[in-house]
């Protein structure tokens, strides 16, 4: 009988962003996004938790080598987003509002392209200690 186990990797990155819909006027953006609409941006210390679920490999005893997972996250997420202005410095958010929800989906899609579909993947992104999102839900 095969056993499914979930493994997790936690990483951190710091980034600035502005929540702003260019199709709206400033008053509407200010009403919807409040302080997050600051034209000079604001930042967060994001905490990222990546969850992989799969079967334990009989030869290694691993579901997935967590060092390998860490390397994939660092190369494809942390190096792209850490200490960046998401609106200005990243291609992913040139035309996409960098909400926590959108950031989580972008990270998921980036990692999904690098990790075999035999593993179930989930991304949890903490924007603050009290606010976080998961994708897929």
N, CA and C atoms as a LAMMPS dump frame, in Angstrom:
ITEM: TIMESTEP
0
ITEM: NUMBER OF ATOMS
411
ITEM: BOX BOUNDS ff ff ff
-5.0000000000000000e+02 5.0000000000000000e+02
-5.0000000000000000e+02 5.0000000000000000e+02
-5.0000000000000000e+02 5.0000000000000000e+02
ITEM: ATOMS id mol type element x y z
1 1 1 N 0.84 -1.183 0
2 1 2 C 0 0 0
3 1 3 C 0.887 1.249 0
4 2 1 N 0.576 2.182 -0.859
5 2 2 C 1.383 3.397 -0.929
6 2 3 C 0.863 4.423 0.079
7 3 1 N 1.782 5.083 0.713
8 3 2 C 1.458 6.093 1.716
9 3 3 C 1.753 7.48 1.153
10 4 1 N 0.784 8.374 1.268
11 4 2 C 1.001 9.76 0.85
12 4 3 C 1.371 10.571 2.075
13 5 1 N 2.395 11.397 1.906
14 5 2 C 2.885 12.247 2.982
15 5 3 C 3.108 13.639 2.405
16 6 1 N 2.841 14.64 3.211
17 6 2 C 3.105 16.024 2.802
18 6 3 C 4.416 16.482 3.419
19 7 1 N 5.227 17.152 2.608
20 7 2 C 6.456 17.778 3.087
21 7 3 C 6.356 19.279 2.801
22 8 1 N 7.037 20.076 3.606
23 8 2 C 6.928 21.529 3.523
24 8 3 C 8.302 22.169 3.506
25 9 1 N 8.397 23.268 2.779
26 9 2 C 9.618 24.091 2.796
27 9 3 C 9.183 25.531 3.008
28 10 1 N 9.827 26.201 3.96
29 10 2 C 9.53 27.593 4.267
30 10 3 C 10.685 28.462 3.786
31 11 1 N 10.362 29.526 3.1
32 11 2 C 11.346 30.509 2.643
33 11 3 C 10.779 31.901 2.914
34 12 1 N 11.636 32.898 2.844
35 12 2 C 11.226 34.281 3.068
36 12 3 C 11.782 35.163 1.966
37 13 1 N 11.035 36.223 1.656
38 13 2 C 11.55 37.269 0.784
39 13 3 C 10.893 38.583 1.158
40 14 1 N 11.577 39.653 0.843
41 14 2 C 11.09 41 1.134
42 14 3 C 10.872 41.708 -0.189
43 15 1 N 9.724 42.357 -0.316
44 15 2 C 9.433 43.04 -1.576
45 15 3 C 8.471 44.199 -1.329
46 16 1 N 8.577 45.183 -2.217
47 16 2 C 7.675 46.324 -2.209
48 16 3 C 6.643 46.146 -3.313
49 17 1 N 5.486 46.78 -3.121
50 17 2 C 4.469 46.764 -4.172
51 17 3 C 3.486 47.904 -3.933
52 18 1 N 2.668 48.106 -4.933
53 18 2 C 1.559 49.052 -4.847
54 18 3 C 0.337 48.371 -5.451
55 19 1 N -0.764 48.429 -4.731
56 19 2 C -2.012 47.909 -5.265
57 19 3 C -2.718 49.07 -5.958
58 20 1 N -2.835 48.943 -7.252
59 20 2 C -3.342 50.043 -8.078
60 20 3 C -3.882 49.46 -9.369
61 21 1 N -5.109 49.815 -9.703
62 21 2 C -5.69 49.388 -10.971
63 21 3 C -5.629 50.579 -11.922
64 22 1 N -4.817 50.516 -12.984
65 22 2 C -4.654 51.656 -13.88
66 22 3 C -5.93 52.044 -14.627
67 23 1 N -6.921 51.183 -14.644
68 23 2 C -8.197 51.506 -15.303
69 23 3 C -9.074 52.406 -14.436
70 24 1 N -8.707 52.565 -13.177
71 24 2 C -9.48 53.375 -12.236
72 24 3 C -8.778 54.693 -11.967
73 25 1 N -9.551 55.695 -11.526
74 25 2 C -8.942 56.956 -11.106
75 25 3 C -8.356 56.789 -9.696
76 26 1 N -7.601 57.803 -9.269
77 26 2 C -6.925 57.7 -7.975
78 26 3 C -7.933 57.527 -6.843
79 27 1 N -9.049 58.247 -6.89
80 27 2 C -10.039 58.175 -5.81
81 27 3 C -10.592 56.754 -5.663
82 28 1 N -10.867 56.096 -6.767
83 28 2 C -11.398 54.73 -6.709
84 28 3 C -10.335 53.778 -6.18
85 29 1 N -9.098 53.923 -6.676
86 29 2 C -8.004 53.096 -6.174
87 29 3 C -7.825 53.306 -4.679
88 30 1 N -7.886 54.561 -4.241
89 30 2 C -7.697 54.879 -2.827
90 30 3 C -8.814 54.273 -1.986
91 31 1 N -10.032 54.32 -2.493
92 31 2 C -11.173 53.764 -1.769
93 31 3 C -11.053 52.242 -1.641
94 32 1 N -10.633 51.57 -2.711
95 32 2 C -10.554 50.105 -2.713
96 32 3 C -9.307 49.604 -1.978
97 33 1 N -8.153 50.219 -2.263
98 33 2 C -6.881 49.692 -1.756
99 33 3 C -6.327 50.431 -0.551
100 34 1 N -6.857 51.612 -0.224
101 34 2 C -6.415 52.35 0.958
102 34 3 C -4.92 52.62 0.949
103 35 1 N -4.269 52.392 2.093
104 35 2 C -2.833 52.66 2.227
105 35 3 C -1.986 51.84 1.249
106 36 1 N -2.524 50.728 0.798
107 36 2 C -1.781 49.879 -0.145
108 36 3 C -1.684 50.512 -1.53
109 37 1 N -2.405 51.621 -1.742
110 37 2 C -2.353 52.377 -2.993
111 37 3 C -1.306 53.495 -2.942
112 38 1 N -0.468 53.506 -1.953
113 38 2 C 0.558 54.543 -1.811
114 38 3 C 1.387 54.653 -3.092
115 39 1 N 1.401 55.83 -3.742
116 39 2 C 2.166 55.976 -4.989
117 39 3 C 3.664 55.707 -4.818
118 40 1 N 4.161 55.792 -3.579
119 40 2 C 5.577 55.522 -3.313
120 40 3 C 5.828 54.087 -2.855
121 41 1 N 4.787 53.246 -2.952
122 41 2 C 4.885 51.822 -2.651
123 41 3 C 4.981 51.573 -1.143
124 42 1 N 4.914 50.335 -0.768
125 42 2 C 5.102 49.878 0.606
126 42 3 C 5.608 48.443 0.515
127 43 1 N 6.146 47.925 1.616
128 43 2 C 6.77 46.607 1.545
129 43 3 C 6.257 45.623 2.567
130 44 1 N 6.607 44.374 2.321
131 44 2 C 6.251 43.276 3.219
132 44 3 C 7.432 42.326 3.352
133 45 1 N 7.484 41.662 4.485
134 45 2 C 8.394 40.544 4.7
135 45 3 C 7.551 39.287 4.502
136 46 1 N 7.546 38.786 3.276
137 46 2 C 6.711 37.648 2.926
138 46 3 C 7.301 36.358 3.471
139 47 1 N 6.421 35.467 3.929
140 47 2 C 6.819 34.125 4.311
141 47 3 C 6.1 33.172 3.358
142 48 1 N 6.865 32.348 2.699
143 48 2 C 6.353 31.414 1.707
144 48 3 C 6.496 29.994 2.242
145 49 1 N 5.412 29.244 2.191
146 49 2 C 5.451 27.832 2.562
147 49 3 C 4.973 27.028 1.356
148 50 1 N 5.834 26.155 0.892
149 50 2 C 5.517 25.301 -0.25
150 50 3 C 5.276 23.893 0.285
151 51 1 N 4.137 23.342 -0.081
152 51 2 C 3.738 22.004 0.359
153 51 3 C 3.718 21.072 -0.848
154 52 1 N 4.404 19.951 -0.725
155 52 2 C 4.357 18.891 -1.733
156 52 3 C 3.805 17.635 -1.071
157 53 1 N 2.878 16.981 -1.748
158 53 2 C 2.325 15.726 -1.254
159 53 3 C 2.59 14.648 -2.287
160 54 1 N 3.074 13.523 -1.806
161 54 2 C 3.354 12.42 -2.704
162 54 3 C 3.639 11.148 -1.929
163 55 1 N 4.025 10.133 -2.657
164 55 2 C 4.344 8.85 -2.05
165 55 3 C 5.804 8.829 -1.605
166 56 1 N 6.049 8.107 -0.547
167 56 2 C 7.416 7.952 -0.053
168 56 3 C 8.175 7.033 -1.001
169 57 1 N 9.328 7.483 -1.451
170 57 2 C 10.183 6.689 -2.326
171 57 3 C 10.832 5.571 -1.503
172 58 1 N 10.711 4.345 -1.973
173 58 2 C 11.245 3.192 -1.238
174 58 3 C 12.764 3.23 -1.122
175 59 1 N 13.446 3.808 -2.107
176 59 2 C 14.904 3.829 -2.095
177 59 3 C 15.478 4.915 -1.192
178 60 1 N 14.831 6.063 -1.14
179 60 2 C 15.394 7.183 -0.368
180 60 3 C 14.683 7.432 0.96
181 61 1 N 13.434 7.006 1.054
182 61 2 C 12.636 7.327 2.231
183 61 3 C 12.057 8.733 2.176
184 62 1 N 12.349 9.451 1.092
185 62 2 C 11.851 10.823 0.904
186 62 3 C 10.573 10.814 0.078
187 63 1 N 9.735 11.818 0.323
188 63 2 C 8.707 12.167 -0.652
189 63 3 C 9.378 12.976 -1.741
190 64 1 N 10.182 13.95 -1.309
191 64 2 C 10.902 14.845 -2.222
192 64 3 C 12.098 15.376 -1.452
193 65 1 N 13.232 15.451 -2.076
194 65 2 C 14.436 15.967 -1.424
195 65 3 C 14.227 17.455 -1.113
196 66 1 N 14.17 17.797 0.163
197 66 2 C 13.881 19.182 0.547
198 66 3 C 15.002 20.143 0.186
199 67 1 N 16.218 19.666 0.051
200 67 2 C 17.31 20.522 -0.427
201 67 3 C 17.055 20.894 -1.886
202 68 1 N 16.623 19.939 -2.679
203 68 2 C 16.283 20.208 -4.075
204 68 3 C 15.117 21.191 -4.154
205 69 1 N 14.093 20.978 -3.329
206 69 2 C 12.954 21.899 -3.316
207 69 3 C 13.405 23.304 -2.929
208 70 1 N 14.241 23.405 -1.928
209 70 2 C 14.771 24.713 -1.518
210 70 3 C 15.508 25.386 -2.666
211 71 1 N 16.336 24.643 -3.371
212 71 2 C 17.085 25.209 -4.504
213 71 3 C 16.148 25.706 -5.603
214 72 1 N 15.091 24.939 -5.889
215 72 2 C 14.122 25.341 -6.921
216 72 3 C 13.423 26.632 -6.51
217 73 1 N 13.005 26.71 -5.246
218 73 2 C 12.326 27.918 -4.756
219 73 3 C 13.268 29.113 -4.805
220 74 1 N 14.479 28.938 -4.329
221 74 2 C 15.428 30.057 -4.306
222 74 3 C 15.731 30.561 -5.715
223 75 1 N 15.969 29.649 -6.634
224 75 2 C 16.331 30.039 -7.999
225 75 3 C 15.163 30.681 -8.754
226 76 1 N 13.965 30.176 -8.547
227 76 2 C 12.834 30.587 -9.373
228 76 3 C 11.883 31.589 -8.723
229 77 1 N 11.965 31.743 -7.41
230 77 2 C 11.081 32.676 -6.712
231 77 3 C 11.886 33.732 -5.958
232 78 1 N 12.717 33.29 -5.036
233 78 2 C 13.424 34.236 -4.166
234 78 3 C 14.318 35.164 -4.979
235 79 1 N 15.111 34.61 -5.883
236 79 2 C 15.997 35.461 -6.691
237 79 3 C 15.214 36.444 -7.565
238 80 1 N 14.01 36.091 -7.983
239 80 2 C 13.179 36.984 -8.804
240 80 3 C 12.556 38.116 -8.001
241 81 1 N 12.095 37.8 -6.773
242 81 2 C 11.246 38.732 -6.045
243 81 3 C 11.898 39.4 -4.833
244 82 1 N 12.933 38.801 -4.258
245 82 2 C 13.515 39.344 -3.029
246 82 3 C 14.154 40.704 -3.262
247 83 1 N 13.799 41.64 -2.399
248 83 2 C 14.304 43.022 -2.451
249 83 3 C 14.018 43.687 -3.796
250 84 1 N 12.833 43.41 -4.313
251 84 2 C 12.4 44.009 -5.584
252 84 3 C 11.136 44.814 -5.35
253 85 1 N 10.903 45.743 -6.242
254 85 2 C 9.61 46.403 -6.344
255 85 3 C 8.828 45.548 -7.339
256 86 1 N 7.837 44.847 -6.868
257 86 2 C 7.142 43.897 -7.731
258 86 3 C 6.515 44.573 -8.942
259 87 1 N 5.965 45.78 -8.759
260 87 2 C 5.335 46.494 -9.873
261 87 3 C 6.345 46.902 -10.934
262 88 1 N 7.516 47.331 -10.494
263 88 2 C 8.491 47.944 -11.4
264 88 3 C 9.593 46.998 -11.867
265 89 1 N 9.976 46.037 -11.035
266 89 2 C 11.174 45.24 -11.297
267 89 3 C 10.91 43.831 -11.827
268 90 1 N 9.654 43.433 -11.904
269 90 2 C 9.368 42.055 -12.317
270 90 3 C 8.415 42.02 -13.501
271 91 1 N 8.699 41.153 -14.429
272 91 2 C 7.837 41.001 -15.611
273 91 3 C 6.469 40.461 -15.23
274 92 1 N 6.428 39.616 -14.209
275 92 2 C 5.181 38.968 -13.816
276 92 3 C 4.093 39.957 -13.396
277 93 1 N 4.499 41.104 -12.871
278 93 2 C 3.516 42.051 -12.342
279 93 3 C 3.48 43.378 -13.097
280 94 1 N 3.992 43.399 -14.299
281 94 2 C 3.891 44.615 -15.12
282 94 3 C 2.439 44.941 -15.42
283 95 1 N 1.611 43.912 -15.637
284 95 2 C 0.201 44.097 -15.975
285 95 3 C -0.725 43.305 -15.066
286 96 1 N -0.236 42.962 -13.887
287 96 2 C -1.004 42.181 -12.93
288 96 3 C -0.833 42.817 -11.553
289 97 1 N -1.927 43.14 -10.9
290 97 2 C -1.851 43.778 -9.578
291 97 3 C -1.221 42.786 -8.603
292 98 1 N -0.131 43.168 -7.926
293 98 2 C 0.592 42.231 -7.062
294 98 3 C -0.048 42.064 -5.676
295 99 1 N -1.301 41.62 -5.67
296 99 2 C -1.943 41.246 -4.419
297 99 3 C -1.326 39.94 -3.929
298 100 1 N -1.533 39.619 -2.685
299 100 2 C -1.041 38.339 -2.165
300 100 3 C -1.615 37.178 -2.969
301 101 1 N -2.891 37.311 -3.367
302 101 2 C -3.527 36.26 -4.153
303 101 3 C -2.805 36.051 -5.475
304 102 1 N -2.545 37.147 -6.188
305 102 2 C -1.86 37.036 -7.483
306 102 3 C -0.423 36.573 -7.331
307 103 1 N 0.254 37.026 -6.289
308 103 2 C 1.638 36.584 -6.055
309 103 3 C 1.657 35.07 -5.825
310 104 1 N 0.724 34.557 -5.024
311 104 2 C 0.677 33.12 -4.75
312 104 3 C 0.434 32.319 -6.023
313 105 1 N -0.466 32.79 -6.881
314 105 2 C -0.747 32.083 -8.141
315 105 3 C 0.49 32.099 -9.042
316 106 1 N 1.173 33.232 -9.13
317 106 2 C 2.395 33.325 -9.943
318 106 3 C 3.453 32.36 -9.407
319 107 1 N 3.633 32.332 -8.098
320 107 2 C 4.622 31.423 -7.512
321 107 3 C 4.229 29.971 -7.787
322 108 1 N 2.967 29.642 -7.607
323 108 2 C 2.502 28.287 -7.886
324 108 3 C 2.813 27.884 -9.331
325 109 1 N 2.427 28.734 -10.273
326 109 2 C 2.639 28.415 -11.685
327 109 3 C 4.121 28.278 -12.017
328 110 1 N 4.94 29.107 -11.399
329 110 2 C 6.392 29.034 -11.606
330 110 3 C 6.931 27.705 -11.1
331 111 1 N 6.53 27.324 -9.897
332 111 2 C 7.014 26.066 -9.314
333 111 3 C 6.411 24.847 -10.007
334 112 1 N 5.149 24.945 -10.401
335 112 2 C 4.487 23.813 -11.062
336 112 3 C 5.242 23.423 -12.331
337 113 1 N 5.809 24.396 -13.012
338 113 2 C 6.57 24.127 -14.233
339 113 3 C 7.886 23.403 -13.941
340 114 1 N 8.34 23.432 -12.688
341 114 2 C 9.634 22.842 -12.316
342 114 3 C 9.507 21.532 -11.536
343 115 1 N 8.298 21.221 -11.058
344 115 2 C 8.097 20.064 -10.185
345 115 3 C 7.102 19.107 -10.843
346 116 1 N 7.442 17.853 -10.885
347 116 2 C 6.612 16.827 -11.52
348 116 3 C 5.18 16.862 -11.001
349 117 1 N 4.252 16.63 -11.917
350 117 2 C 2.83 16.606 -11.555
351 117 3 C 2.475 15.385 -10.707
352 118 1 N 3.41 14.471 -10.501
353 118 2 C 3.111 13.348 -9.61
354 118 3 C 3.024 13.813 -8.159
355 119 1 N 3.473 15.04 -7.897
356 119 2 C 3.358 15.647 -6.575
357 119 3 C 2.235 16.666 -6.586
358 120 1 N 1.403 16.647 -5.558
359 120 2 C 0.418 17.703 -5.365
360 120 3 C 1.159 18.89 -4.768
361 121 1 N 0.952 20.056 -5.349
362 121 2 C 1.654 21.273 -4.934
363 121 3 C 0.661 22.261 -4.373
364 122 1 N 1.03 22.902 -3.275
365 122 2 C 0.239 23.994 -2.719
366 122 3 C 1.194 25.066 -2.208
367 123 1 N 0.794 26.319 -2.407
368 123 2 C 1.584 27.467 -1.966
369 123 3 C 0.789 28.222 -0.91
370 124 1 N 1.426 28.515 0.198
371 124 2 C 0.851 29.395 1.219
372 124 3 C 1.773 30.594 1.33
373 125 1 N 1.194 31.782 1.214
374 125 2 C 1.982 33.008 1.264
375 125 3 C 1.439 33.918 2.352
376 126 1 N 2.305 34.207 3.333
377 126 2 C 1.96 35.156 4.385
378 126 3 C 2.448 36.533 3.968
379 127 1 N 1.519 37.48 3.894
380 127 2 C 1.887 38.867 3.623
381 127 3 C 2.21 39.563 4.946
382 128 1 N 1.452 39.217 5.971
383 128 2 C 1.716 39.654 7.344
384 128 3 C 1.489 38.436 8.23
385 129 1 N 1.754 38.591 9.505
386 129 2 C 1.527 37.48 10.433
387 129 3 C 0.047 37.103 10.492
388 130 1 N -0.832 38.056 10.179
389 130 2 C -2.27 37.815 10.276
390 130 3 C -2.955 37.568 8.933
391 131 1 N -2.302 37.899 7.819
392 131 2 C -2.916 37.779 6.498
393 131 3 C -2.121 36.818 5.629
394 132 1 N -2.794 35.783 5.141
395 132 2 C -2.123 34.848 4.241
396 132 3 C -3.123 34.267 3.269
397 133 1 N -2.591 33.73 2.18
398 133 2 C -3.411 33.101 1.136
399 133 3 C -2.818 31.732 0.826
400 134 1 N -3.679 30.859 0.288
401 134 2 C -3.242 29.553 -0.188
402 134 3 C -3.75 29.35 -1.597
403 135 1 N -2.882 28.731 -2.412
404 135 2 C -3.271 28.367 -3.761
405 135 3 C -2.616 27.057 -4.136
406 136 1 N -3.393 26.118 -4.7
407 136 2 C -4.849 26.171 -4.822
408 136 3 C -5.491 26.025 -3.457
409 137 1 N -6.731 26.533 -3.376
410 137 2 C -7.467 26.528 -2.099
411 137 3 C -7.938 25.141 -1.757
